[in-house]
């Protein structure tokens, strides 16, 4: 994301991030349905949670940037 991104480019990135976040959430829900997670699943769940938080932060940054460009 650069200072030269247009609103339409930012909105496209925003939609991509939202889809990625939703996909991560779906996988996390799938793993957490297991009665007893394997150690590999626990590691993956932790990794997915971190990735989801990063995507959420990135989404918030892009939303702020879009609002700044619109005002």
N, C-alpha and C positions, 0 to 999 in steps of 0.2 A: 504494500500500500504506500503510494507516494503522494506528495502534495499536489501532483498533477492529475490525479485520478478524477474523472468526471463523476457526476452524480449517478449516471446510468451504469458506469463501471463499478462503482461502490455498491449500488443496489444489486448488481449481478453477483458480486462477491458475497454480499449479505445473504442472498438466497442460497448460494452454494454452502456457506457456513451453516445455515439453518438446517439444510438437508443432511450435512455431515453430522451435526449435533443430534439430529433425530435418529440417524442410523446408529450412532454410538449408544444412544439411549436404548434403542431396541435390542441391541446385542447385550447390553448390561442387564436389562430386564430378563432376557433369555437365560443368562448365566445365573442370576440371582434366584430364579425359579427352582433351581436344584436344591434338594433337601440338604445335601452335604456337598459343598464345593471341593474339588481337588485343589491341591496347592497351585497348580497351573491356572485354574479358573480364578482363584483368589488373586493371583498376580495380574491376570488379565482384567479382572474387575477393577482393581486398583488403578491400572494403566488407563482403562476406559474412563474412569471417574476423573482422572487428571486431564485427559484429552477433552472431555466434555467441558470442564472448567475453562480450559484454554479457549475452546471454541466460543463459549459464552462471553469471555472477556473480549475476544476478537469481534464478536457480534456487537457488543456494546460500543467498542471503539469506532466501528464503521457507522453505527447509528449516530453517534455524536458528530462524526465528520460530515455525514450527510446533512444533519441539522445545521451545522456551521456553514456549509456551502449554500444551503437554501436561505439562510438569513442574511 
